[in-house]
Amino acid sequence: SANTMNAVYRAAMAATDYNKPPAGDSQYAACIKASNENYTGGNDKSLIKGQTMAQAYCTCVWNETPEDFKGSLARFAETPKGKSTKALCEKHSGWES
């Protein structure tokens, strides 16, 4: 359907906007770990070529939080303040519940 194509197109466009977290980034690594522990399907293919659901989701959350954010990305996404980030990143990765 046109809606599905539109969503895929938007996700593909969003992917080009996100910087890959630096190798060894502890917030990103912790987000992947927490996502895989708390949700199912994290190792499935995402809408983003070459990334699992957890990788695409955490890359999105990592990019969507303020530069000086020091806390847990996964925990932030579960807070009222992080709710819109969580929804955006679930859509970005295709990992919508």
C-alpha positions in Angstrom: 0.0 0.0 0.0 1.0 3.6 -0.4 1.1 4.0 3.4 3.6 1.1 3.8 5.8 2.5 1.0 5.6 6.0 2.6 6.7 4.6 6.0 9.6 2.6 4.4 10.6 5.7 2.5 10.6 7.9 5.6 12.6 5.3 7.5 15.1 5.1 4.8 15.4 8.9 4.7 15.7 9.0 8.5 18.6 6.5 8.4 20.7 8.9 6.4 20.2 11.5 9.1 21.6 9.5 11.9 25.3 9.3 12.8 26.6 5.9 13.8 27.6 5.9 17.5 31.4 5.7 17.9 32.8 2.2 18.3 32.8 1.2 21.9 30.2 3.8 23.0 29.0 2.6 26.4 25.6 4.2 26.2 24.9 2.6 22.8 26.2 -0.8 24.0 24.1 -0.6 27.2 21.0 0.3 25.0 21.5 -2.8 22.8 21.9 -5.0 25.8 18.8 -3.6 27.6 16.7 -3.7 24.5 17.6 -7.4 23.8 17.0 -8.3 27.5 13.6 -6.5 27.8 12.1 -7.0 24.3 11.8 -9.7 21.8 12.9 -9.4 18.2 16.0 -7.2 18.8 18.1 -9.4 16.5 15.6 -9.4 13.7 16.3 -7.3 10.6 15.2 -3.7 10.9 14.0 -1.3 8.2 17.6 0.0 8.1 19.8 -2.0 5.8 22.5 -3.9 7.7 21.1 -3.2 11.2 19.1 -5.3 13.6 16.0 -3.9 15.3 18.0 -3.2 18.4 20.8 -1.5 16.5 18.5 0.7 14.5 16.4 1.6 17.6 19.5 2.4 19.7 21.2 4.4 17.0 18.0 6.5 16.7 17.7 7.0 20.5 21.4 7.8 20.8 21.0 10.5 18.1 17.8 11.9 19.5 19.0 12.5 23.0 20.8 15.7 23.9 24.6 15.7 23.4 25.2 16.1 27.1 22.9 13.2 28.1 24.7 10.8 30.4 22.1 8.4 31.5 20.7 5.1 30.2 19.2 5.5 26.7 16.9 2.5 27.2 15.6 3.9 30.6 15.2 7.4 29.1 13.0 6.0 26.4 10.7 4.5 29.0 10.2 7.9 30.8 7.4 10.4 30.1 10.0 12.7 28.7 11.4 10.0 26.4 8.0 8.7 25.2 8.1 10.6 21.9 11.7 9.6 21.3 10.7 5.9 21.9 7.8 6.2 19.4 10.0 7.9 16.8 12.7 5.3 17.1 10.3 2.3 17.1 9.0 3.6 13.9 12.5 4.3 12.5 13.6 0.7 13.2 10.2 -0.9 12.3 10.2 -2.4 15.9 6.7 -1.1 16.7 4.8 -3.0 19.4 
